[in-house]
């Protein structure tokens, strides 16, 4: 089944870590509790699911889940009775894994596996367990049900209770992907080469981020941000442009506008770094020459970045988005006067 959803061949990056996990899964020597650590969008969840599919498959072919046994079909349908995922629930106030979710999990994990001879549990976003939930899972990790394997995923290792980290028999660090790996992977997903090239550079090592940017038109947003800075620095940003932008931004979500400000901040940071004599890694490598052509004195760059920080802060208040956005641009323009 070349096209089965869970395949080791479909995983990009972190080849050594992935090879080890494949070995544990195929040889059924998987540790009872493992922690995967690394930034969002680099494939931790995909790898964990592939581990699960491999551990549960009844008929591995060359170390790959067969794709045709009952277990594989249930995995693909997302209804495998021995596979359990816990992830944060988003509420307006916060992302959280609550104690109730952990209790449900414990009830489930205490039962015998139904389809297979073992059970796999993924806790994605483990750092979002609130204190009660974290203390609750701790007991389970201390005395894990014999047939159950726990895979905890986190983008913020330091946000996890130390006691939880120490209960995991193994911590594996997932590294960011290279721009080439992201580029290749985007091509495979049918994204055209020019777009893929741009996205791979600005995604900062995360395929998930590249895909999210593709969906939301994020790279266009980045180019927009660059053009704005160019207009500001060349004193070409007129009131008319600001008001026209304001009209568009009024229809955006606050999150989108926050992303936009982040792009501006990163562009300003890159311009600053290009002024330095040492070589630093730029966020917007593909714009290097264009960025180097923009000359803004250091003192003014600091002020502009401070305006961005202020705008980000105001975005979290109830301030009207359009007014806030327009005033942000006017204040940026003022710093370059
Ligand atoms: Zn199978």
Boltz pocket constraint, residues with backbone or C-beta under 6 A from the ligand:
constraints:
  - pocket:
      binder: B
      contacts: [[A, 53], [A, 56], [A, 57], [A, 58], [A, 59], [A, 60], [A, 65], [A, 66], [A, 67], [A, 68], [A, 69], [A, 70], [A, 71], [A, 72]]
      max_distance: 6.0
